[in-house]
Amino acid sequence: MLSLRTLRAVLRTEKHFHQSSRNNHPFKISSYKSYELAEELCKNIVYNDNVVFNKPPGVSLGQNTELKEGLTFDAVRPHLLKSLNCQELFPAKVPERYASGVAIYCKNQLMLNRVQKCLRSMKGTRHLAEFYDCVVIGQPSTPEGNFEGGITVATPKDGRKQKGIKFVTEYSKIKVRNGEIKPVKLEHSTLSESEYASRLMISTTTRKLHSVRVYAATEIVSPILGDHVFGRFVRYVLRKPVLIDQFSPVAQQAQKLPPDLLSKLELSSRNDIEIPLHLHLCRVQLKNFLGKNEHLEFRAKPPDFFIWTCEVLHLNKVSIASAVN
């Protein structure tokens, strides 16, 4: 039998090993200082003329200075200008904070106007511009499908001051003009699947109101891995996914992941370590940007944690990583 002193020593060693393993877990996302992030971005330039970066997850690099925490583009801009030796840099299309992938910036206002005009034209014709590689929990309700309609802010029927997001298929042009409804078209196809998760390609005309994340959770009932907001709308009954009312008390509770999935991801519980959002903007297309029927495309590889997840969950049968080389 071990002495009390020896037992305590063993427990200290086990605790240290557990903490070290968590620190080395692929889901452990690096935190950056502004100059470090600028250096990281400059190492991951995928196109030089407009300056297109492969943005890491967890940082906000759009034109947003109101965030209370995390790095913003205003903090990183001076370091980027110095590293790139340019006078100005304007964000044209950048993934949301917790997503990774193609981030387009322009060196002058003229090019920014041209890119934004192209994007507006594509939205008007419902041409798919953004293509997301993502890992979702379980299998989608259909291997492939689409949605065309609108996305809007929703409120509960009982008058509570809560806000949600929902898709609608019928709406008036007045609501679109007033900004109450955002027209959207989405498509998805299954690239590969396993017992615990699937890898999808979801394309959209706009990412307004987190359209891709809401689509995955509410339309195909397979929330994106690491989506701690909209993933709560899906619960599991006898291992079957069930979409619940987003305003119900249950939907306000933390998302619960299947134990088998957590085990595959080398996690003891959902709270063991923060699971990053597995949503990667792998491709952006600018239609007719170089002339009639001459499109401009930008592609970016998924981050390392995304690739690791696909490996351990056996989702690399169709590899987007090799497709963007």
Secondary structure by P-SEA (a helix, b strand, c coil): cccaaaaaaaaaaaaaaaaaaaaacccbbbbbcaaaaaaaaaaccccccccccccccccccccccccccccccccaaaaaaaaacccccccccccccccccbbbbbccaaaaaaaaaaaaaaaaaccccbbbbbcccccccccccccccbbbbbbcccccccccccccccccaaaaaacccccbbbbbbbccccccbbbbbbbccccccaaaaaaacccccccccccccccccccccccbbbbcccccccccccccccaaaaaaaccccccccccccccccccccccccccccbbbbbbbbbcaaaaaaaaaacccccccccccc
